[in-house]
Amino acid sequence: MHIGRHKAVLGALVVGVLALSACGTDQNVTNAELNPELRNLKVACGDASVVAEGSSAQKNAMDVFARDFGVKCPGKKLNYTASGSGKGISAFTAGQVDFAGSDEALTAEEAEAARQRCSDNPAWNIPMVFGPLAITYNIPGVSDLVLSPEVISKIYQGEIKRWNDPEIQRLNSGTDLPDIPVVPFYRSDESGTSANFQEYLSTATDGLWKGEGKTFRPKSGVGQGRSGTDGVTSSVEQTEGGITYAAWAFPKNAGLGIASIDSGNGPVELNSESAGKAIESAEIAGEGNDLKLNLESIYGNDAPGVYPIVLATYEVVCSGGYDPQTAKSVKAALKVAAHAGQENLEQAGYVPLPPKFKSKVLGAVRAIEE
């Protein structure tokens, strides 16, 4: 491991996402229709429904979890509001929700506020939802493309301007790359996706990329900003030579090209298996059952077969301090979430927890005091 610093198609995607969201509250699903792992799962349900709020990045996964929780705990609901990570943490520390969804682990200040909310018990960061970032492109006649973190960085720094540039050609021997301009698109709005993408570029290129944070700043005059994931992906779809970074579900469902990443040990295609390897090898930076991740251990992982651009989102929970029935319900909801099936999560653009990592998550869930 190396550690360094569409219109019609998008319309179909929206329909698919809405259908998936609807299944989150579908009362017609039965236990027999769940995946075998969930079907046989024993869950100690509490008397209360669960209320949560936060990251919009994990909303569609929460719809899957909510549906399955309703089946395993009849009469109970998991109600999740996608208001953004900051609002979710604020609602949690104010005692308005049972847990928060967040794109980032708690800061020291947030952790102190959470401790007070949790009756002087620490809050834990439990990474439950992982979504790969795809590097998506529109190059006529090219269905397979390999890029490296250095090449991606140079594209957004304006150093690589045409698709037949020798540095891209070296990574794509035997592919006839056209002599057309590279047209980069980036998120113009503040975005957790941009923050994670920039952290990946900085880590994987040993600091060649200098940007950081939720505001993406390419070199002056390079690229075009668009608001939202649908903004950048639809622009790529409509632009010959376009390239951008986006949550996997959007380019996957839109039928756009998705680049393989060569971190130094050969090209790696984005799929559940290759992204799962990145998750499984992630190092824990927190202590005990606080599973805050060392993101460099994911973004800097150049091992063969690992797709390293994987975003983690957390469920922020009290380790203790809930009333007994709320604690039971929270634990039941998170236990169901950890066992969610691959098919529905992949459709929504996420990667199921690999077995080794799932055991850590379930250990933390079981340790929540009742």
NUTOR-685720 format. One record per residue (C-alpha): residue in one letter; z, x, y. Coordinates in nm, 2 decimals. Each point is the difference from the previous one (the first is absolute). Layout:
<sites>
r/z/x/y
A/Z/X/Y;
...
</sites>
This chain:
<sites>
r/z/x/y
M/0.00/0.00/0.00;
H/-0.09/0.12/0.35;
I/0.23/-0.11/0.28;
G/-0.13/0.06/0.35;
R/0.01/-0.15/0.31;
H/-2.09/-2.78/0.02;
K/0.00/-0.31/0.10;
A/-0.09/-0.21/-0.30;
V/0.18/0.24/-0.24;
L/0.31/0.01/0.22;
G/-0.01/-0.38/0.01;
A/0.02/0.01/-0.38;
L/0.28/0.24/0.02;
V/0.20/-0.23/0.23;
V/-0.06/-0.29/-0.24;
G/0.13/0.22/-0.29;
V/0.30/0.10/0.20;
L/0.08/-0.36/0.09;
A/-0.04/-0.10/-0.37;
L/0.24/0.27/-0.10;
S/0.24/-0.11/0.27;
A/-0.01/-0.35/-0.13;
C/0.09/0.12/-0.34;
G/0.32/0.14/0.15;
T/0.13/-0.36/0.02;
D/-0.19/-0.15/-0.29;
Q/0.24/-0.21/-0.19;
N/-0.25/-0.06/-0.28;
V/0.03/0.35/-0.14;
T/0.22/0.01/-0.31;
N/0.19/0.28/-0.17;
A/-0.26/0.00/-0.28;
E/-0.27/0.10/0.25;
L/0.18/0.31/0.13;
N/-0.07/0.35/-0.12;
P/0.18/0.08/-0.33;
E/0.25/0.23/0.17;
L/0.11/-0.27/0.25;
R/-0.02/-0.28/-0.26;
N/0.26/0.17/-0.22;
L/0.22/0.12/0.30;
K/0.35/-0.13/0.01;
V/0.11/-0.07/0.36;
A/0.35/-0.10/0.12;
C/-0.09/-0.24/0.28;
G/0.24/-0.07/0.28;
D/0.05/-0.34/0.16;
A/-0.17/0.10/0.33;
S/-0.37/0.04/0.10;
V/-0.08/0.34/0.16;
V/-0.12/0.05/0.36;
A/-0.17/0.32/0.10;
E/-0.21/0.13/0.29;
G/-0.19/0.30/0.11;
S/-0.31/0.21/-0.08;
S/-0.33/-0.18/0.00;
A/-0.14/0.27/-0.22;
Q/0.19/-0.14/-0.30;
K/-0.06/-0.37/0.08;
N/-0.25/-0.07/-0.28;
A/0.21/0.18/-0.25;
M/0.30/-0.22/0.11;
D/-0.22/-0.30/-0.07;
V/-0.04/0.12/-0.36;
F/0.38/0.07/-0.03;
A/0.09/-0.34/0.15;
R/-0.21/-0.19/-0.25;
D/0.15/0.19/-0.29;
F/0.35/-0.03/0.13;
G/-0.05/-0.38/0.03;
V/-0.10/-0.01/-0.37;
K/0.29/0.21/-0.12;
C/0.26/-0.17/0.22;
P/-0.11/-0.36/0.02;
G/0.10/-0.18/0.32;
K/0.05/0.33/0.18;
K/-0.24/0.16/0.25;
L/-0.08/0.34/0.15;
N/-0.09/-0.07/0.36;
Y/-0.17/0.30/0.17;
T/-0.10/0.01/0.36;
A/-0.25/0.28/0.09;
S/0.11/0.07/0.35;
G/-0.03/0.38/-0.01;
S/0.24/0.27/-0.11;
G/0.20/0.03/0.32;
K/0.07/-0.37/0.03;
G/0.09/-0.01/-0.37;
I/0.26/0.28/0.04;
S/0.14/-0.17/0.31;
A/0.03/-0.33/-0.19;
F/0.17/0.17/-0.29;
T/0.25/0.19/0.21;
A/0.08/-0.32/0.19;
G/0.08/-0.17/-0.33;
Q/-0.29/-0.25/0.03;
V/-0.17/0.09/-0.32;
D/0.10/0.13/-0.34;
F/-0.22/0.30/0.00;
A/-0.27/0.16/0.21;
G/-0.35/0.13/-0.08;
S/-0.08/0.33/0.18;
D/-0.29/0.25/0.01;
E/0.26/0.27/0.07;
A/0.35/0.08/-0.12;
L/0.29/-0.07/0.23;
T/0.07/0.24/0.28;
A/0.36/0.13/0.05;
E/0.06/-0.26/0.27;
E/-0.14/-0.28/-0.21;
A/0.20/0.11/-0.30;
E/0.32/-0.02/0.21;
A/-0.08/-0.35/0.12;
A/-0.08/-0.10/-0.36;
R/0.33/0.13/-0.12;
Q/0.18/-0.22/0.24;
R/-0.21/-0.30/-0.12;
C/0.08/0.09/-0.36;
S/0.38/-0.02/0.05;
D/0.03/0.38/0.02;
N/-0.22/0.06/-0.30;
P/-0.31/0.22/0.03;
A/-0.35/-0.16/0.00;
W/-0.25/0.14/-0.25;
N/-0.37/0.06/0.04;
I/-0.17/-0.12/-0.32;
P/-0.38/0.08/-0.01;
M/-0.14/-0.31/-0.18;
V/-0.36/-0.04/0.14;
F/-0.26/0.27/0.00;
G/-0.35/-0.04/0.15;
P/-0.27/0.27/-0.02;
L/-0.20/0.08/0.31;
A/-0.37/0.02/-0.06;
I/-0.25/0.22/0.19;
T/-0.29/-0.24/0.02;
Y/-0.35/0.07/0.12;
N/-0.35/-0.14/0.04;
I/-0.27/0.26/-0.09;
P/-0.34/-0.15/-0.11;
G/-0.09/0.11/-0.35;
V/0.34/0.17/-0.07;
S/0.23/-0.19/-0.24;
D/0.22/0.30/-0.09;
L/0.15/0.22/0.26;
V/0.26/0.28/-0.01;
L/0.20/0.10/0.30;
S/0.29/0.25/0.05;
P/0.29/-0.04/0.24;
E/-0.14/0.29/0.21;
V/-0.34/-0.17/0.02;
I/0.16/-0.33/0.10;
S/0.20/0.18/0.27;
K/-0.30/0.17/0.14;
I/-0.20/-0.32/0.01;
Y/0.27/-0.16/0.23;
Q/0.02/0.33/0.20;
G/-0.37/-0.02/0.07;
E/-0.08/0.33/-0.19;
I/-0.21/-0.18/-0.27;
K/-0.25/-0.23/0.16;
R/-0.27/-0.06/-0.26;
W/0.02/-0.11/-0.36;
N/-0.21/0.28/-0.13;
D/0.24/0.26/0.15;
P/0.03/0.30/-0.24;
E/0.37/-0.06/-0.05;
I/-0.06/-0.35/-0.13;
Q/-0.30/0.11/-0.20;
R/0.21/0.26/-0.18;
L/0.23/-0.27/-0.12;
N/-0.29/-0.22/-0.11;
S/-0.23/0.24/-0.19;
G/-0.30/-0.19/-0.13;
T/0.03/-0.29/0.24;
D/-0.27/-0.05/0.26;
L/0.21/-0.05/0.32;
P/-0.21/-0.14/0.29;
D/-0.04/0.17/0.33;
I/0.17/-0.28/0.20;
P/0.30/0.01/0.24;
V/0.35/-0.04/-0.13;
V/0.16/-0.30/0.19;
P/0.38/0.00/-0.03;
F/0.20/-0.31/0.06;
Y/0.38/0.00/0.05;
R/0.28/-0.25/0.07;
S/0.03/-0.06/0.38;
D/0.32/-0.20/-0.04;
E/0.34/0.15/-0.10;
S/0.00/0.01/-0.37;
G/0.22/0.12/-0.29;
T/-0.33/0.06/-0.18;
S/-0.10/0.26/0.27;
A/0.35/0.16/-0.01;
N/-0.02/0.05/-0.38;
F/-0.36/0.11/0.02;
Q/0.08/0.26/0.26;
E/0.30/0.13/-0.19;
Y/-0.23/0.03/-0.31;
L/-0.26/0.20/0.20;
S/0.26/0.23/0.16;
T/0.17/0.06/-0.34;
A/-0.31/0.05/-0.21;
T/-0.17/0.23/0.25;
D/0.30/0.23/0.07;
G/0.02/-0.13/0.36;
L/-0.38/0.01/0.08;
W/0.04/-0.36/0.11;
K/0.24/-0.01/0.30;
G/0.03/-0.38/0.06;
E/0.30/-0.21/-0.10;
G/0.15/-0.34/0.04;
K/-0.13/-0.35/0.01;
T/-0.25/0.07/0.27;
F/-0.31/0.17/-0.14;
R/-0.15/0.26/0.24;
P/-0.32/0.17/-0.11;
K/-0.15/0.28/0.21;
S/-0.11/-0.14/0.33;
G/-0.33/-0.17/-0.02;
V/-0.01/-0.01/-0.38;
G/-0.01/-0.33/-0.19;
Q/0.04/-0.36/0.10;
G/0.33/-0.20/0.00;
R/0.03/-0.35/-0.15;
S/0.30/-0.23/-0.03;
G/0.13/-0.08/-0.35;
T/-0.11/0.08/-0.35;
D/-0.27/-0.26/0.01;
G/-0.13/0.15/0.33;
V/-0.06/0.35/-0.14;
T/-0.13/-0.12/-0.33;
S/-0.25/-0.25/0.14;
S/-0.12/0.27/0.24;
V/-0.07/0.24/-0.29;
E/-0.18/-0.28/-0.18;
Q/-0.23/-0.06/0.30;
T/-0.05/0.37/0.09;
E/-0.23/0.24/-0.18;
G/0.20/0.32/-0.04;
G/0.33/-0.16/0.07;
I/0.33/0.12/-0.15;
T/0.36/-0.11/0.04;
Y/0.34/-0.02/-0.17;
A/0.13/-0.33/-0.12;
A/0.23/-0.18/-0.25;
W/-0.17/0.01/-0.34;
A/-0.04/-0.38/-0.03;
F/-0.24/-0.03/0.29;
P/-0.28/0.24/-0.09;
K/0.05/-0.08/-0.37;
N/-0.06/-0.37/0.05;
A/-0.27/0.06/0.26;
G/-0.20/0.21/-0.24;
L/0.00/0.31/0.23;
G/-0.02/0.36/-0.12;
I/0.33/0.16/-0.07;
A/0.02/0.38/0.00;
S/0.16/0.21/-0.27;
I/0.24/0.26/0.13;
D/-0.01/0.37/-0.09;
S/0.33/0.16/0.08;
G/-0.11/0.33/-0.16;
N/0.00/-0.08/-0.37;
G/-0.30/-0.23/-0.03;
P/-0.10/-0.34/0.13;
V/0.24/-0.29/-0.07;
E/-0.12/-0.36/0.01;
L/0.23/-0.26/0.15;
N/0.13/-0.23/-0.27;
S/0.34/-0.13/-0.13;
E/0.04/0.29/-0.24;
S/-0.07/0.28/0.25;
A/0.21/-0.16/0.28;
G/0.28/-0.06/-0.26;
K/0.01/0.37/-0.08;
A/0.08/0.07/0.37;
I/0.28/-0.26/-0.01;
E/0.15/0.13/-0.32;
S/0.02/0.35/0.13;
A/0.16/-0.10/0.33;
E/0.32/0.18/0.09;
I/0.31/-0.18/0.12;
A/0.14/0.11/0.33;
G/0.29/-0.24/0.00;
E/0.33/0.03/-0.18;
G/0.11/-0.21/-0.30;
N/-0.16/-0.34/-0.01;
D/-0.15/0.05/0.35;
L/-0.36/0.07/-0.11;
K/-0.14/0.11/0.33;
L/-0.31/0.21/-0.08;
N/-0.11/0.34/0.09;
L/-0.35/-0.10/0.11;
E/-0.12/0.36/0.00;
S/0.04/0.00/-0.38;
I/-0.26/-0.28/-0.01;
Y/-0.24/0.11/0.27;
G/0.01/0.37/-0.09;
N/-0.05/-0.06/-0.38;
D/-0.32/0.18/-0.09;
A/0.04/-0.03/-0.38;
P/-0.30/-0.10/-0.20;
G/-0.05/-0.37/-0.04;
V/0.23/-0.10/0.29;
Y/-0.12/-0.22/0.28;
P/0.25/0.10/0.28;
I/-0.07/-0.24/0.29;
V/0.26/-0.27/-0.11;
L/0.21/-0.19/0.25;
A/0.36/-0.10/-0.11;
T/0.18/-0.30/0.14;
Y/0.37/-0.06/-0.06;
E/0.24/-0.29/-0.06;
V/0.31/0.08/0.21;
V/0.30/-0.15/-0.17;
C/0.38/0.01/0.02;
S/0.16/0.20/-0.28;
G/0.30/-0.24/0.03;
G/0.14/-0.26/0.24;
Y/-0.21/-0.30/-0.11;
D/0.18/-0.31/-0.12;
P/-0.02/-0.01/-0.38;
Q/-0.27/-0.27/-0.03;
T/-0.23/0.17/0.26;
A/0.05/0.33/-0.17;
K/-0.11/-0.16/-0.33;
S/-0.31/-0.16/0.16;
V/-0.10/0.32/0.18;
K/0.03/0.20/-0.32;
A/-0.20/-0.26/-0.19;
A/-0.28/0.00/0.25;
L/-0.02/0.38/0.01;
K/0.01/0.02/-0.38;
V/-0.29/-0.24/-0.03;
A/-0.19/0.19/0.27;
A/0.04/0.33/-0.19;
H/-0.15/-0.17/-0.31;
A/-0.30/-0.16/0.18;
G/-0.33/0.01/-0.19;
Q/-0.28/0.25/0.07;
E/-0.28/-0.25/0.03;
N/0.13/-0.20/0.29;
L/0.13/0.31/0.19;
E/-0.34/0.17/-0.04;
Q/-0.18/-0.31/0.13;
A/0.23/0.02/0.31;
G/-0.07/0.37/0.04;
Y/0.32/0.15/-0.13;
V/0.11/0.23/-0.29;
P/0.26/-0.12/-0.26;
L/0.30/0.23/-0.04;
P/-0.06/0.25/-0.27;
P/0.27/0.00/-0.28;
K/0.19/0.31/0.10;
F/0.03/-0.10/0.36;
K/0.07/-0.36/-0.09;
S/0.31/0.11/-0.19;
K/0.14/0.16/0.32;
V/-0.07/-0.32/0.20;
L/0.17/-0.22/-0.26;
G/0.30/0.23/-0.02;
A/0.05/-0.05/0.38;
V/-0.04/-0.37/-0.03;
R/0.25/-0.03/-0.28;
A/0.25/0.20/0.21;
I/0.01/-0.25/0.28;
E/0.36/-0.13/0.00;
E/0.07/-0.36/-0.07;
</sites>
